[in-house]
Amino acid sequence: MDREKAFQILNKYIKEPFYIRHSLAVEAIMKKLAERLDPENIELWKIAGLLHDLDEESCNWKEDMSVHGPTSVEILKKENFGNDILYHAILAHNPKCGYKAKTNIEYACLAADPMSGFIAAIAKGYPDHKVKSVKVSSVLKRFKETRYASGASRPYMLAIERTGIDLEDFAKLSLEAMSEIDEKLGL
């Protein structure tokens, strides 16, 4: 699979800059996770992160969450792009579609999605709005505050532990990943 082609597909179906930045953040986190968990398949993991929300503007997920994920898979099949591993990772990021994570890449995609938004929310609360200012201790502290960024599912983020990576290490890795592309993220 080719990341360039994946990015073209993303830009064909996603127009809102927020969703593009979110996709880039999840891609960066997935890359770091792949380096640790599956170094032979880094590109696949990156592409899973990049395309996990491909259907964000193509389906009515606000009315029916079960269509979010399967619609992305349909789009990718129509574009003749991907394989079952990619499709399952995309499905796994939204358990409400009926697919439950079973593999490391699937748990990673499930966890990376809310972690990227959680870190972005924390960064936006800092005076400089920079992800590089966020500390692991801040992520862990805010994680315990269930009202803070309540849309970021704590159970989904904790799914990373099924891969053998604990929450603190995941927070550190995610901060590093997002800091490396902070300018693209506007953070």
CYANA upper distance limits for C-alpha pairs under 8 A (distance plus 0.5 A):
  1 MET  CA     43 GLU  CA      7.90
  1 MET  CA     44 LEU  CA      7.39
  1 MET  CA     81 PHE  CA      8.08
  1 MET  CA     82 GLY  CA      7.18
  2 ASP  CA      6 ALA  CA      6.83
  2 ASP  CA     43 GLU  CA      8.23
  3 ARG  CA      7 PHE  CA      6.61
  3 ARG  CA     43 GLU  CA      7.48
  3 ARG  CA     46 LYS  CA      8.39
  3 ARG  CA     47 ILE  CA      6.72
  4 GLU  CA      8 GLN  CA      6.83
  5 LYS  CA      9 ILE  CA      6.77
  6 ALA  CA     10 LEU  CA      6.67
  6 ALA  CA     47 ILE  CA      7.08
  6 ALA  CA     50 LEU  CA      8.09
  6 ALA  CA     51 LEU  CA      7.71
  6 ALA  CA     81 PHE  CA      8.48
  7 PHE  CA     11 ASN  CA      6.72
  7 PHE  CA     50 LEU  CA      8.01
  8 GLN  CA     12 LYS  CA      6.65
  9 ILE  CA     13 TYR  CA      6.96
  9 ILE  CA     79 GLU  CA      8.40
 10 LEU  CA     14 ILE  CA      6.21
 10 LEU  CA     20 ILE  CA      8.27
 10 LEU  CA     50 LEU  CA      8.13
 10 LEU  CA     51 LEU  CA      6.94
 10 LEU  CA     54 LEU  CA      6.67
 11 ASN  CA     15 LYS  CA      6.90
 11 ASN  CA     20 ILE  CA      8.29
 13 TYR  CA     54 LEU  CA      7.13
 13 TYR  CA     55 ASP  CA      7.78
 13 TYR  CA     57 GLU  CA      7.60
 13 TYR  CA     58 SER  CA      7.78
 14 ILE  CA     19 TYR  CA      7.50
 14 ILE  CA     20 ILE  CA      7.42
 14 ILE  CA     54 LEU  CA      7.26
 14 ILE  CA     55 ASP  CA      8.34
 14 ILE  CA     56 GLU  CA      7.81
 14 ILE  CA     57 GLU  CA      6.79
 15 LYS  CA     19 TYR  CA      8.26
 15 LYS  CA     20 ILE  CA      8.06
 16 GLU  CA     20 ILE  CA      7.17
 17 PRO  CA     21 ARG  CA      6.69
 18 PHE  CA     22 HIS  CA      6.65
 19 TYR  CA     23 SER  CA      6.53
 19 TYR  CA     53 ASP  CA      8.35
 19 TYR  CA     56 GLU  CA      8.36
 20 ILE  CA     24 LEU  CA      6.76
 21 ARG  CA     25 ALA  CA      6.72
 21 ARG  CA    184 LYS  CA      7.44
 21 ARG  CA    185 LEU  CA      5.74
 22 HIS  CA     26 VAL  CA      6.80
 22 HIS  CA    116 SER  CA      7.62
 22 HIS  CA    117 GLY  CA      7.80
 22 HIS  CA    185 LEU  CA      8.13
 23 SER  CA     27 GLU  CA      6.57
 23 SER  CA     49 GLY  CA      6.91
 23 SER  CA     50 LEU  CA      5.24
 23 SER  CA     51 LEU  CA      7.24
 23 SER  CA     52 HIS  CA      7.79
 23 SER  CA     53 ASP  CA      7.54
 24 LEU  CA     28 ALA  CA      6.68
 24 LEU  CA     49 GLY  CA      8.05
 24 LEU  CA     50 LEU  CA      6.32
 24 LEU  CA    184 LYS  CA      8.45
 24 LEU  CA    185 LEU  CA      7.98
 25 ALA  CA     29 ILE  CA      6.87
 25 ALA  CA    116 SER  CA      6.48
 25 ALA  CA    177 ALA  CA      8.17
 25 ALA  CA    178 MET  CA      6.38
 25 ALA  CA    181 ILE  CA      8.25
 25 ALA  CA    185 LEU  CA      7.58
 26 VAL  CA     30 MET  CA      6.55
 26 VAL  CA     49 GLY  CA      5.37
 26 VAL  CA     50 LEU  CA      6.88
 26 VAL  CA    109 CYS  CA      8.35
 26 VAL  CA    112 ALA  CA      6.25
 26 VAL  CA    113 ASP  CA      6.27
 26 VAL  CA    116 SER  CA      6.52
 27 GLU  CA     31 LYS  CA      6.65
 27 GLU  CA     45 TRP  CA      8.07
 27 GLU  CA     46 LYS  CA      5.21
 27 GLU  CA     47 ILE  CA      7.12
 27 GLU  CA     48 ALA  CA      7.64
 27 GLU  CA     49 GLY  CA      4.54
 27 GLU  CA     50 LEU  CA      5.21
 28 ALA  CA     32 LYS  CA      7.03
 28 ALA  CA     46 LYS  CA      7.32
 28 ALA  CA     49 GLY  CA      8.10
 28 ALA  CA    174 SER  CA      8.43
 28 ALA  CA    177 ALA  CA      5.72
 28 ALA  CA    178 MET  CA      6.82
 28 ALA  CA    181 ILE  CA      8.18
 29 ILE  CA     33 LEU  CA      6.76
 29 ILE  CA     49 GLY  CA      8.24
 29 ILE  CA    112 ALA  CA      6.72
 29 ILE  CA    116 SER  CA      8.17
 29 ILE  CA    173 LEU  CA      7.73
 29 ILE  CA    174 SER  CA      5.77
 29 ILE  CA    177 ALA  CA      5.80
 29 ILE  CA    178 MET  CA      7.45
 30 MET  CA     34 ALA  CA      6.51
 30 MET  CA     45 TRP  CA      6.13
 30 MET  CA     46 LYS  CA      5.91
 30 MET  CA     48 ALA  CA      8.22
 30 MET  CA     49 GLY  CA      6.31
 30 MET  CA    108 ALA  CA      7.29
 30 MET  CA    109 CYS  CA      7.45
 30 MET  CA    112 ALA  CA      7.25
 31 LYS  CA     35 GLU  CA      6.73
 31 LYS  CA     42 ILE  CA      6.38
 31 LYS  CA     43 GLU  CA      8.05
 31 LYS  CA     45 TRP  CA      6.67
 31 LYS  CA     46 LYS  CA      5.60
 31 LYS  CA    177 ALA  CA      8.38
 32 LYS  CA     36 ARG  CA      7.16
 32 LYS  CA    173 LEU  CA      7.08
 32 LYS  CA    174 SER  CA      8.03
 32 LYS  CA    177 ALA  CA      6.89
 33 LEU  CA     37 LEU  CA      6.44
 33 LEU  CA     38 ASP  CA      8.25
 33 LEU  CA    108 ALA  CA      7.62
 33 LEU  CA    173 LEU  CA      8.14
 34 ALA  CA     38 ASP  CA      5.20
 34 ALA  CA     39 PRO  CA      5.99
 34 ALA  CA     41 ASN  CA      7.37
 34 ALA  CA     42 ILE  CA      5.70
 34 ALA  CA     45 TRP  CA      6.66
 34 ALA  CA     46 LYS  CA      8.48
 34 ALA  CA    105 ILE  CA      8.37
 35 GLU  CA     39 PRO  CA      5.14
 35 GLU  CA     42 ILE  CA      6.94
 37 LEU  CA    104 ASN  CA      7.98
 37 LEU  CA    163 THR  CA      8.29
 38 ASP  CA     42 ILE  CA      7.25
 41 ASN  CA     45 TRP  CA      6.95
 42 ILE  CA     46 LYS  CA      6.64
 43 GLU  CA     47 ILE  CA      6.61
 44 LEU  CA     48 ALA  CA      6.68
 44 LEU  CA     86 LEU  CA      7.49
 45 TRP  CA     49 GLY  CA      6.89
 45 TRP  CA     86 LEU  CA      8.38
 45 TRP  CA    105 ILE  CA      7.18
 46 LYS  CA     50 LEU  CA      6.63
 47 ILE  CA     51 LEU  CA      6.48
 47 ILE  CA     86 LEU  CA      8.31
 48 ALA  CA     52 HIS  CA      6.17
 48 ALA  CA     86 LEU  CA      6.21
 48 ALA  CA     89 ALA  CA      6.90
 48 ALA  CA     90 ILE  CA      6.82
 48 ALA  CA    109 CYS  CA      7.70
 49 GLY  CA    109 CYS  CA      6.86
 49 GLY  CA    112 ALA  CA      8.35
 49 GLY  CA    113 ASP  CA      8.30
 51 LEU  CA     72 SER  CA      8.38
 51 LEU  CA     90 ILE  CA      7.94
 52 HIS  CA     69 GLY  CA      7.81
 52 HIS  CA     72 SER  CA      8.00
 52 HIS  CA     89 ALA  CA      8.24
 52 HIS  CA     90 ILE  CA      5.36
 52 HIS  CA     91 LEU  CA      8.50
 52 HIS  CA     93 HIS  CA      7.66
 52 HIS  CA    109 CYS  CA      8.17
 53 ASP  CA     68 HIS  CA      8.34
 53 ASP  CA     69 GLY  CA      7.71
 53 ASP  CA     72 SER  CA      7.60
 53 ASP  CA     90 ILE  CA      8.26
 54 LEU  CA     58 SER  CA      8.43
 54 LEU  CA     72 SER  CA      5.82
 55 ASP  CA     59 CYS  CA      6.41
 55 ASP  CA     68 HIS  CA      7.10
 55 ASP  CA     69 GLY  CA      7.47
 55 ASP  CA     71 THR  CA      6.33
 55 ASP  CA     72 SER  CA      5.31
 55 ASP  CA     75 ILE  CA      8.23
 56 GLU  CA     61 TRP  CA      7.96
 56 GLU  CA     68 HIS  CA      7.83
 58 SER  CA     71 THR  CA      8.15
 59 CYS  CA     67 VAL  CA      7.35
 59 CYS  CA     68 HIS  CA      7.44
 59 CYS  CA     71 THR  CA      7.30
 60 ASN  CA     64 ASP  CA      6.82
 60 ASN  CA     65 MET  CA      8.32
 60 ASN  CA     67 VAL  CA      7.86
 60 ASN  CA     68 HIS  CA      8.43
 61 TRP  CA     65 MET  CA      5.04
 61 TRP  CA     66 SER  CA      7.66
 61 TRP  CA     67 VAL  CA      6.49
 61 TRP  CA     68 HIS  CA      5.96
 64 ASP  CA     68 HIS  CA      8.32
 65 MET  CA     96 LYS  CA      6.51
 65 MET  CA     97 CYS  CA      6.88
 66 SER  CA     70 PRO  CA      8.25
 66 SER  CA     96 LYS  CA      5.89
 66 SER  CA     97 CYS  CA      4.26
 66 SER  CA     98 GLY  CA      7.38
 67 VAL  CA     71 THR  CA      6.39
 67 VAL  CA     97 CYS  CA      6.66
 68 HIS  CA     72 SER  CA      7.62
 68 HIS  CA     91 LEU  CA      8.44
 68 HIS  CA     94 ASN  CA      7.49
 68 HIS  CA     97 CYS  CA      6.99
 69 GLY  CA     73 VAL  CA      6.88
 69 GLY  CA     90 ILE  CA      6.34
 69 GLY  CA     91 LEU  CA      5.26
 69 GLY  CA     92 ALA  CA      8.44
 69 GLY  CA     93 HIS  CA      8.12
 69 GLY  CA     94 ASN  CA      7.08
 69 GLY  CA     97 CYS  CA      7.24
 70 PRO  CA     74 GLU  CA      6.76
 70 PRO  CA     91 LEU  CA      6.83
 70 PRO  CA     97 CYS  CA      7.67
 71 THR  CA     75 ILE  CA      6.74
 72 SER  CA     76 LEU  CA      6.72
 72 SER  CA     90 ILE  CA      8.08
 73 VAL  CA     77 LYS  CA      6.65
 73 VAL  CA     87 TYR  CA      6.19
 73 VAL  CA     90 ILE  CA      7.97
 73 VAL  CA     91 LEU  CA      8.27
 74 GLU  CA     78 LYS  CA      6.63
 75 ILE  CA     79 GLU  CA      6.65
 76 LEU  CA     80 ASN  CA      6.55
 76 LEU  CA     81 PHE  CA      5.67
 76 LEU  CA     82 GLY  CA      7.01
 77 LYS  CA     81 PHE  CA      6.39
 77 LYS  CA     82 GLY  CA      7.73
 82 GLY  CA     86 LEU  CA      6.52
 82 GLY  CA     87 TYR  CA      7.54
 83 ASN  CA     87 TYR  CA      6.70
 84 ASP  CA     88 HIS  CA      6.44
 85 ILE  CA     89 ALA  CA      6.75
 86 LEU  CA     90 ILE  CA      6.79
 87 TYR  CA     91 LEU  CA      6.71
 88 HIS  CA     92 ALA  CA      6.42
 88 HIS  CA     99 TYR  CA      8.37
 88 HIS  CA    101 ALA  CA      8.48
 88 HIS  CA    106 GLU  CA      7.31
 89 ALA  CA     93 HIS  CA      7.00
 89 ALA  CA    101 ALA  CA      8.06
 89 ALA  CA    105 ILE  CA      6.62
 89 ALA  CA    106 GLU  CA      4.84
 89 ALA  CA    107 TYR  CA      8.37
 89 ALA  CA    109 CYS  CA      6.65
 89 ALA  CA    110 LEU  CA      8.39
 90 ILE  CA     94 ASN  CA      8.12
 90 ILE  CA    106 GLU  CA      8.03
 90 ILE  CA    109 CYS  CA      7.65
 91 LEU  CA     95 PRO  CA      7.76
 91 LEU  CA     97 CYS  CA      7.48
 91 LEU  CA     99 TYR  CA      6.47
 91 LEU  CA    100 LYS  CA      8.44
 92 ALA  CA     99 TYR  CA      6.13
 92 ALA  CA    100 LYS  CA      6.02
 92 ALA  CA    101 ALA  CA      5.42
 92 ALA  CA    106 GLU  CA      5.96
 92 ALA  CA    107 TYR  CA      7.77
 92 ALA  CA    109 CYS  CA      7.57
 92 ALA  CA    110 LEU  CA      6.52
 93 HIS  CA    101 ALA  CA      8.24
 93 HIS  CA    106 GLU  CA      7.46
 93 HIS  CA    107 TYR  CA      8.21
 93 HIS  CA    109 CYS  CA      5.91
 93 HIS  CA    110 LEU  CA      4.40
 93 HIS  CA    111 ALA  CA      8.02
 93 HIS  CA    113 ASP  CA      7.61
 94 ASN  CA     98 GLY  CA      8.47
 94 ASN  CA     99 TYR  CA      7.98
 94 ASN  CA    110 LEU  CA      7.40
 95 PRO  CA     99 TYR  CA      5.89
 95 PRO  CA    100 LYS  CA      5.98
 95 PRO  CA    101 ALA  CA      8.16
101 ALA  CA    106 GLU  CA      5.54
101 ALA  CA    107 TYR  CA      6.05
101 ALA  CA    110 LEU  CA      8.06
102 LYS  CA    106 GLU  CA      6.84
102 LYS  CA    107 TYR  CA      7.44
103 THR  CA    107 TYR  CA      6.72
104 ASN  CA    108 ALA  CA      6.45
104 ASN  CA    162 ARG  CA      7.99
104 ASN  CA    163 THR  CA      6.03
105 ILE  CA    109 CYS  CA      6.66
106 GLU  CA    110 LEU  CA      6.71
107 TYR  CA    111 ALA  CA      6.65
107 TYR  CA    159 ALA  CA      6.24
107 TYR  CA    160 ILE  CA      6.26
107 TYR  CA    162 ARG  CA      7.46
107 TYR  CA    163 THR  CA      7.61
108 ALA  CA    112 ALA  CA      6.31
108 ALA  CA    159 ALA  CA      8.01
108 ALA  CA    160 ILE  CA      6.28
108 ALA  CA    163 THR  CA      8.21
109 CYS  CA    113 ASP  CA      6.67
110 LEU  CA    114 PRO  CA      8.13
110 LEU  CA    156 TYR  CA      6.31
110 LEU  CA    157 MET  CA      7.54
110 LEU  CA    159 ALA  CA      7.50
110 LEU  CA    160 ILE  CA      8.42
111 ALA  CA    115 MET  CA      6.81
111 ALA  CA    156 TYR  CA      5.60
111 ALA  CA    157 MET  CA      4.53
111 ALA  CA    158 LEU  CA      7.16
111 ALA  CA    159 ALA  CA      6.30
111 ALA  CA    160 ILE  CA      6.16
112 ALA  CA    116 SER  CA      6.55
112 ALA  CA    157 MET  CA      7.32
112 ALA  CA    174 SER  CA      8.36
113 ASP  CA    117 GLY  CA      7.51
114 PRO  CA    118 PHE  CA      6.54
114 PRO  CA    151 GLY  CA      8.50
114 PRO  CA    152 ALA  CA      5.31
114 PRO  CA    153 SER  CA      6.62
114 PRO  CA    154 ARG  CA      8.48
114 PRO  CA    156 TYR  CA      7.66
114 PRO  CA    157 MET  CA      6.85
115 MET  CA    119 ILE  CA      6.59
115 MET  CA    152 ALA  CA      7.50
115 MET  CA    157 MET  CA      6.64
115 MET  CA    171 ALA  CA      8.30
115 MET  CA    174 SER  CA      7.92
116 SER  CA    120 ALA  CA      6.72
116 SER  CA    174 SER  CA      7.81
116 SER  CA    178 MET  CA      8.31
117 GLY  CA    121 ALA  CA      6.62
117 GLY  CA    152 ALA  CA      7.26
118 PHE  CA    122 ILE  CA      6.88
118 PHE  CA    149 ALA  CA      6.85
118 PHE  CA    152 ALA  CA      6.39
119 ILE  CA    123 ALA  CA      6.64
119 ILE  CA    131 VAL  CA      7.77
119 ILE  CA    134 VAL  CA      8.36
119 ILE  CA    139 VAL  CA      7.52
119 ILE  CA    175 LEU  CA      7.84
120 ALA  CA    124 LYS  CA      6.68
120 ALA  CA    131 VAL  CA      7.41
120 ALA  CA    187 LEU  CA      7.86
121 ALA  CA    125 GLY  CA      7.06
121 ALA  CA    149 ALA  CA      7.29
122 ILE  CA    126 TYR  CA      7.45
122 ILE  CA    131 VAL  CA      8.48
122 ILE  CA    134 VAL  CA      7.64
122 ILE  CA    138 SER  CA      8.46
122 ILE  CA    139 VAL  CA      7.94
123 ALA  CA    129 HIS  CA      5.48
123 ALA  CA    130 LYS  CA      5.86
123 ALA  CA    131 VAL  CA      5.48
123 ALA  CA    133 SER  CA      7.66
123 ALA  CA    134 VAL  CA      6.57
123 ALA  CA    187 LEU  CA      7.57
124 LYS  CA    128 ASP  CA      8.32
124 LYS  CA    129 HIS  CA      4.92
124 LYS  CA    130 LYS  CA      7.56
124 LYS  CA    187 LEU  CA      8.19
125 GLY  CA    129 HIS  CA      6.90
126 TYR  CA    130 LYS  CA      7.53
126 TYR  CA    133 SER  CA      8.03
126 TYR  CA    134 VAL  CA      8.40
128 ASP  CA    133 SER  CA      8.33
129 HIS  CA    133 SER  CA      8.42
129 HIS  CA    187 LEU  CA      6.49
130 LYS  CA    134 VAL  CA      7.77
130 LYS  CA    182 ASP  CA      8.10
130 LYS  CA    187 LEU  CA      5.14
131 VAL  CA    175 LEU  CA      7.55
131 VAL  CA    178 MET  CA      7.52
131 VAL  CA    179 SER  CA      6.40
131 VAL  CA    182 ASP  CA      7.25
131 VAL  CA    187 LEU  CA      6.00
132 LYS  CA    175 LEU  CA      7.97
132 LYS  CA    179 SER  CA      5.99
132 LYS  CA    182 ASP  CA      8.25
134 VAL  CA    138 SER  CA      7.09
134 VAL  CA    139 VAL  CA      8.05
134 VAL  CA    175 LEU  CA      8.03
135 LYS  CA    139 VAL  CA      7.15
135 LYS  CA    175 LEU  CA      8.46
136 VAL  CA    140 LEU  CA      6.80
136 VAL  CA    168 GLU  CA      7.43
136 VAL  CA    171 ALA  CA      6.44
136 VAL  CA    172 LYS  CA      6.17
136 VAL  CA    175 LEU  CA      8.08
137 SER  CA    141 LYS  CA      6.52
138 SER  CA    142 ARG  CA      6.50
139 VAL  CA    143 PHE  CA      6.42
139 VAL  CA    171 ALA  CA      7.18
140 LEU  CA    144 LYS  CA      7.19
140 LEU  CA    167 LEU  CA      8.45
140 LEU  CA    168 GLU  CA      7.42
140 LEU  CA    171 ALA  CA      8.16
141 LYS  CA    145 GLU  CA      7.46
142 ARG  CA    146 THR  CA      8.27
142 ARG  CA    148 TYR  CA      7.00
143 PHE  CA    148 TYR  CA      8.15
143 PHE  CA    154 ARG  CA      7.71
146 THR  CA    150 SER  CA      6.51
153 SER  CA    157 MET  CA      6.85
154 ARG  CA    158 LEU  CA      6.59
155 PRO  CA    159 ALA  CA      6.84
156 TYR  CA    160 ILE  CA      8.30
157 MET  CA    167 LEU  CA      8.35
158 LEU  CA    166 ASP  CA      8.46
158 LEU  CA    167 LEU  CA      7.01
159 ALA  CA    163 THR  CA      8.37
160 ILE  CA    164 GLY  CA      7.74
160 ILE  CA    165 ILE  CA      6.56
160 ILE  CA    166 ASP  CA      7.46
160 ILE  CA    167 LEU  CA      7.78
160 ILE  CA    170 PHE  CA      7.91
161 GLU  CA    165 ILE  CA      5.52
161 GLU  CA    166 ASP  CA      5.67
161 GLU  CA    167 LEU  CA      7.40
165 ILE  CA    169 ASP  CA      6.83
165 ILE  CA    170 PHE  CA      6.85
166 ASP  CA    170 PHE  CA      6.60
167 LEU  CA    171 ALA  CA      6.56
168 GLU  CA    172 LYS  CA      6.80
169 ASP  CA    173 LEU  CA      6.58
170 PHE  CA    174 SER  CA      6.45
171 ALA  CA    175 LEU  CA      6.57
172 LYS  CA    176 GLU  CA      6.74
173 LEU  CA    177 ALA  CA      6.66
174 SER  CA    178 MET  CA      6.65
175 LEU  CA    179 SER  CA      6.41
176 GLU  CA    180 GLU  CA      6.78
177 ALA  CA    181 ILE  CA      7.59
178 MET  CA    182 ASP  CA      6.30
178 MET  CA    185 LEU  CA      8.32
181 ILE  CA    185 LEU  CA      6.93
182 ASP  CA    186 GLY  CA      6.51
182 ASP  CA    187 LEU  CA      5.57
183 GLU  CA    187 LEU  CA      6.76
